[in-house]
Amino acid sequence: MKITWGQVSLEARLRDISASGMYLETPEPLWARAQFSAVLMLPEVIRVECIVRRVDAGKGMVVEFTELTQETKMDLTHLIWKLAHQ
């Protein structure tokens, strides 16, 4: 997945996802309360706005989704269902 924070783009690996947020593995996580855009590049592309809620130094970060549209909520629900039934 790709993270965009201001002019900076970072790569991260999605480890876990729920309807309210996700855990991203990255050796250089942002700090708590940092806000950024993320693009999940799975079979379908889903763009979400996020805020960092917890940082695991050198490992990753827990992020919460913010400002989700109804369409994005439906896309996330569908994605989570597909992942749970693989």
N, C-alpha and C positions, 0 to 999 in steps of 0.2 A: 504494500500500500504506500501511497505517497502522502506526505504531510507538507502543507504549505503554511508557513508562519512568516507573515510579512513578505519580504523578498527572498526568503530562504526556503528551499525545498529539501526535505529529508526523506529517506526511505525507512520503513519500519515493517516488521512482520506481525501480522495479526495472529495472536495466540488464542484469544477467547473473545466471544462477542455475546451480548444480550440485547434486549430491546432498549436498555437505557445507557449502554456504553460498551467499552471493550478494553482488553489488555493488549498493549502494543509492545513488542520486544524491539528494543533499539539500544545500542551501546551508549548513545548520547541523548537521553531523554530530556524533554523540556522541564521546566520547574512547575511546582504546584500553582494552580490558578492561571497558567498560560493558556491562551485561547488560540485555536488554529483550525484550519480546514483540512479535511482528510478525504482522500478518494480511495474507496475500496475497489480494487481492480480484479474482480472475480468474473464469472461468466457475464454478469451485468455490472455496469459501473454505478456505484452509489456514492454521492458526495454528501458529506456530513460536516457540521460545525461541532467542535468539541472544546472541552475545558479539562485540563489536567487536574485530577483529584488526588492522586498519590504517585510518588516517584520511587522506584527501586533503583538506586544508583548503579549505573553500569549494566543494568538488565532491561529496564523498560518502565512503563507507566500505565496507570489506570486512568482512563478518560471517560467522561460523561458526555453524551450527546446533548446538544443545545439547539434550539430553534428548528426542530424537525417539522417538515411539511407533512401533511397527511399522506401524500404519495411516498415520501421517503420512509415514513413509519411502516407503510404497507410493504415496501421493498425489503426493509430490514426484517420484518416478520416472516416474509416468504423465504428470505435467505436463511434465517435461523432455523426455520422448519426444515428446509432442504438439508442443512448441515446435520441436524439431529437425526435425520432419517437416511443417512448414507450407509 
